Amino acid sequence: MKTLALVRHAKSSWDHPGVSDHDRPLNSRGLRDAPAVGRRLAERGFRPERILSSTALRARMTAQLIADALGFDADRIILDERLYAASADEVLRVIGEVDGDVSTVMVVGHNPETASLAHEFSSDIHEMPTCAVAEFTFDVDAWYELEDVEPSSVRVETPREG
């Protein structure tokens, strides 16, 4: 069994027009939502063995805040530049490279690819609001098998549900 949590980064700030897209930080709502979502995940026992994140500042900050709430050492977050400005297929390829011994992975990225990949796994998912988590469980042995199977369970949480 493999469990995958796709997370769209928390709400980012547009207050600094000279800052590049890659370097936009979280705004106050994002700084509030990410730890709250992490606490809710922790309360229900979600424990990732790996957290992969886009290199964009808003994704890194989201990953760190969620990791802290989960008791996951933020130094162990794997930053992957391929998760920034990626397609859903590219994100799936990155996930497919995860070692088969790992059973639970969280990927923190962006839209539209996060929503697109979530929709590929479940046609009921049409959008991913900021800091939403789409969690899927698959009856497979290897991460690269995800593209060939439907998930055995699907769960979606948003910050507003807390």
Solvent accessible surface area in square Angstrom, and as a share of the most:
residue,aa,sasa,rsa
1,M,121,0.54
2,K,9,0.04
3,T,24,0.14
4,L,0,0.00
5,A,0,0.00
6,L,3,0.02
7,V,0,0.00
8,R,56,0.20
9,H,13,0.06
10,A,0,0.00
11,K,69,0.29
12,S,9,0.06
13,S,10,0.06
14,W,184,0.65
15,D,112,0.58
16,H,104,0.47
17,P,132,0.83
18,G,81,0.78
19,V,55,0.31
20,S,61,0.39
21,D,65,0.34
22,H,56,0.25
23,D,73,0.38
24,R,21,0.08
25,P,33,0.21
26,L,9,0.04
27,N,42,0.21
28,S,89,0.57
29,R,81,0.29
30,G,0,0.00
31,L,82,0.41
32,R,145,0.53
33,D,14,0.07
34,A,0,0.00
35,P,26,0.17
36,A,30,0.23
37,V,1,0.00
38,G,0,0.00
39,R,124,0.45
40,R,46,0.17
41,L,0,0.00
42,A,22,0.17
43,E,144,0.65
44,R,79,0.29
45,G,48,0.46
46,F,11,0.05
47,R,134,0.49
48,P,11,0.07
49,E,69,0.31
50,R,75,0.27
51,I,0,0.00
52,L,9,0.04
53,S,0,0.00
54,S,0,0.00
55,T,28,0.16
56,A,0,0.00
57,L,47,0.24
58,R,12,0.05
59,A,0,0.00
60,R,67,0.24
61,M,42,0.19
62,T,0,0.00
63,A,0,0.00
64,Q,81,0.36
65,L,44,0.22
66,I,0,0.00
67,A,0,0.00
68,D,93,0.48
69,A,28,0.22
70,L,11,0.06
71,G,72,0.69
72,F,15,0.06
73,D,76,0.39
74,A,31,0.24
75,D,132,0.68
76,R,129,0.47
77,I,20,0.10
78,I,73,0.37
79,L,89,0.44
80,D,21,0.11
81,E,133,0.60
82,R,110,0.40
83,L,2,0.01
84,Y,62,0.24
85,A,86,0.66
86,A,13,0.10
87,S,51,0.33
88,A,11,0.08
89,D,78,0.41
90,E,68,0.31
91,V,8,0.05
92,L,17,0.09
93,R,145,0.53
94,V,7,0.04
95,I,0,0.00
96,G,15,0.14
97,E,111,0.50
98,V,17,0.09
99,D,74,0.38
100,G,33,0.32
101,D,127,0.66
102,V,10,0.06
103,S,45,0.29
104,T,20,0.12
105,V,0,0.00
106,M,0,0.00
107,V,4,0.03
108,V,0,0.00
109,G,6,0.06
110,H,11,0.05
111,N,47,0.24
112,P,99,0.62
113,E,10,0.04
114,T,8,0.05
115,A,13,0.10
116,S,48,0.31
117,L,0,0.00
118,A,0,0.00
119,H,75,0.34
120,E,102,0.46
121,F,19,0.08
122,S,15,0.10
123,S,80,0.51
124,D,123,0.64
125,I,11,0.05
126,H,140,0.63
127,E,125,0.56
128,M,1,0.00
129,P,51,0.32
130,T,15,0.09
131,C,0,0.00
132,A,0,0.00
133,V,1,0.01
134,A,0,0.00
135,E,23,0.10
136,F,0,0.00
137,T,24,0.14
138,F,0,0.00
139,D,108,0.56
140,V,11,0.06
141,D,119,0.62
142,A,15,0.12
143,W,2,0.01
144,Y,151,0.57
145,E,55,0.25
146,L,1,0.00
147,E,122,0.55
148,D,115,0.60
149,V,58,0.33
150,E,153,0.69
151,P,23,0.14
152,S,75,0.48
153,S,58,0.38
154,V,64,0.37
155,R,121,0.44
156,V,55,0.31
157,E,15,0.07
158,T,23,0.14
159,P,25,0.16
160,R,203,0.74
161,E,108,0.49
162,G,79,0.76
